[in-house]
């Protein structure tokens, strides 16, 4: 069981690692490690304050985000393969006798429509994920008296909603930085 003191450190370091996910080459590994550490910290806080809904909401948010990205990627990949005429091609024979000029060109409107559908799936599931993140961080703010968690949760929600116009990516970055500040702002003496 992780204490609030340990969760403070684990969550703060994890949040910083997520911020560093923008670093070329190793960034994605840092981001994944950071997300895992933040989830461990949220679990520790949830256990320490005796509120399982904090962790359950965070876990549901992660599950929705992963499912949305996977589903959206599969839709995008399927529409691209269909457009290129590769959906009926056996992948075992893909490299043998492959002639790019023999690929039938599909319907551009179908490709664009499928691409928008895939992106809409990702956006909607990330928005739903952000709702649960906001609930989780709002509960942490209430239990630990650190309002920065509530602010970070709200920025995650607004950022997810506005990623469709690209401004949201900046808000998500700011939210992640505020999350690190929130973790490091936990007063261990007031916590459970």
C-alpha positions, 0 to 999 in steps of 0.5 A: 500500500502506497502512503500519501507521502510516497504517492506525492513523490511517485505522482510528481515524478510520473507527471514530469515524465509525461511532460517529457514525452515530447522529447524525441526518441525516448519520449514515448517510453518516458510518457508510458512510464509516467502514466503508470507512475501517476496511476500508481500514485492515484491508487495510493491516494485512493487507498489512503483516503479510503475512496475507491472511486478515485482510482476507479475513475482514473482507471476507467479514464485510462481504459477509455483513452486506450480503447479510443486510440486503438479503435480510431487507429484500426478505423484509420488503418482499415480505411487506408488499406481499403482505399489502397485496395489491400483489404483483400490481399493476403499479407503473406504474399504482400512482398511477392510480385508487388506492383504499386501501379496495380493497386486500384485507387479507391474512393477519395470521399470514402477515405476522407469520411473514414478518416474523419470517423476514426478521428471522431472516435478518438476525440469522443473517447478522449473526451469521455476519458477526460470527464473521468479524469476530472472526477478523479482529480476533483475527488483528490482535491476535496480529500487532500485540500489541494485545489490544483488537482481540481484545476488540472482536471478541469484543464484536462477536460477543456484541453480534450474538448478543444483538441479538435481545434488543436489549441487543446494540445497546449492546454493538455500540456499545461494541465500535465504541468499543473498535475506535477505541481499538484502532486508536489503540493500535497501536505502530508500532515493533512492527508490520511 
